[in-house]
Amino acid sequence: MPWYVFAAFLGLIAGLVLSYALYRYIASKRMADSSSMAERIVEEARKEAEALKKEARVQVQDELFAQKKEQESEFKRQEQELQDQKKNLKRRESRLDEKSERLEEKLDKATQKESEVLEFEKQLLKLEKQLDERQTELDHLMVEEERKLQEVSGLTMEEAKSQLLSEIESRTRHEAAKMVRTIEMEAKETAVRKSREVLAQAIQRYAGDFATEQTVTAVTLPSEDMKGRIIGREGRNIRALEAATGVDLIIDDTPETVVLSAFSPLRREVAKLSLERLITDGRIHPARIEDIVNKVEQEMEVKLKEIGEQATFDVGVHGIHPEIIRLIGMLQYRTSFSQNVLKHSLEVAFLCGVMAAELGLNEKEAKRAGLLHDIGKAVDHEIEGPHAVIGADLAKKHGEGKDIVHAIQAHHEDVPPQTILANLVQAADSLSGARPGARRELLENYVKRLEDLENIACDFAGVSKAYAIQAGREIRVMVDSERVGDEKTFMLCKDIANKIENNMTYPGQIRVTVIRERRAVGYAK
């Protein structure tokens, strides 16, 4: 074996011995450190336990001290309360003593007054006897005086009484007329001023356009030859179109024009659109006419809903039933006194909203009632009855509130208005229909209304002449000054106004002016 191998083997053995010795040293060292650390931990734990015991003792002592102090303070408080109660009892005793003394004094005074009252009653009995004796004497004197007055005047007691009552009645009527006139003038000044302010605000903040409607619609033709195609062989096309639309077609000498005549603007609109489509299409025969009219009617249903939705959007009301929205759209093709009903309803809605805002009321509710107030006119040609009642039934059927239904029903006095909202709708409706240019009426109706107005005024006793002026907005009544006095003039004015309200139908209001004058005529010669 070579020497270097032997040397390496020896070195290996020596390294293993040294490693084992080093391991034993480190292990013994670690065990010594662990034991010392354990002793140190035990000592620290012992010290900490002692500290906790001391702290617990101190805490218990503090709590005992605090409880003792609290009990002492509670005892002092109870002692103080007992002292206060004793003081209160002493004060009450002193007050009771004072009250008993006062009661004794009052009892003495009451006894004294009782004796005085008894004495006073004795005196009153004496006076009553004296009064009875004097009353008997007066009765005898009055009977004697009445007998003498009857002999002197020649009137019995009943006649004199009736004459006196008639004089008192005439004086009372005169004074009552004066009082009524004064009160009404003051109320009118206040009411007129306030109403003018509200109406002026409403009119100033809303300005609506107006358009007159006719009962005919003209359709322009591309050429004269188209008239023959519209008439058709033996007039079958024109008859089919009239039967499908319910509109009369008037084909005369007017160049390149066909006139559609019908009372219903909705029918005229359907007929116009159908005829325009037939002219554009060029195929005009009964089957095609019926097909086109059906399509236009379906499109008109959609258009009616769009018009109604646009109206509710413009006014700013929501949650209206779809059927009511459709009826609102139908108002676009309905007129009243040549006034478009939808435009009138929008105008009334805006006026109601403005006046409600001025008065501090619910603006949206007022607009809703104004928009729906004439909804009955959409179907009044199909259902019998006043359009206000029909509209109220429709609104109630489709879920509108009680106030809205009542406002619709009362806007033409079919029922008396019982809410401020109903009065607002009534005022806005009259204002919309009465403004210049809003409505037209036939000359015959206009003249008849003026004649009726003058005849009503002339029916009253004491009226000499009556003139309707300002297009029937005012009537001036001349009275006989010998038969009608100043105070009776005022009452006559009221009676004429009431009779006009009860017997006539008119837009807006009519001013009644009664004139009484006394003329003195002399001649210088």
Secondary structure as GFF3:
##gff-version 3
##sequence-region A 1 525
A	DSSP	alpha_helix	3	153	.	.	.	ID=ss1
A	DSSP	alpha_helix	157	205	.	.	.	ID=ss2
A	DSSP	beta_strand	216	220	.	.	.	ID=ss3
A	DSSP	alpha_helix	225	231	.	.	.	ID=ss4
A	DSSP	three_ten_helix	233	235	.	.	.	ID=ss5
A	DSSP	alpha_helix	236	245	.	.	.	ID=ss6
A	DSSP	beta_strand	248	250	.	.	.	ID=ss7
A	DSSP	beta_strand	257	261	.	.	.	ID=ss8
A	DSSP	alpha_helix	265	281	.	.	.	ID=ss9
A	DSSP	alpha_helix	286	315	.	.	.	ID=ss10
A	DSSP	alpha_helix	322	330	.	.	.	ID=ss11
A	DSSP	three_ten_helix	331	333	.	.	.	ID=ss12
A	DSSP	beta_strand	335	336	.	.	.	ID=ss13
A	DSSP	beta_strand	339	340	.	.	.	ID=ss14
A	DSSP	alpha_helix	341	359	.	.	.	ID=ss15
A	DSSP	alpha_helix	363	372	.	.	.	ID=ss16
A	DSSP	three_ten_helix	375	378	.	.	.	ID=ss17
A	DSSP	alpha_helix	387	397	.	.	.	ID=ss18
A	DSSP	alpha_helix	402	410	.	.	.	ID=ss19
A	DSSP	alpha_helix	420	434	.	.	.	ID=ss20
A	DSSP	alpha_helix	443	458	.	.	.	ID=ss21
A	DSSP	beta_strand	463	469	.	.	.	ID=ss22
A	DSSP	beta_strand	474	479	.	.	.	ID=ss23
A	DSSP	alpha_helix	486	503	.	.	.	ID=ss24
A	DSSP	beta_strand	511	515	.	.	.	ID=ss25
###
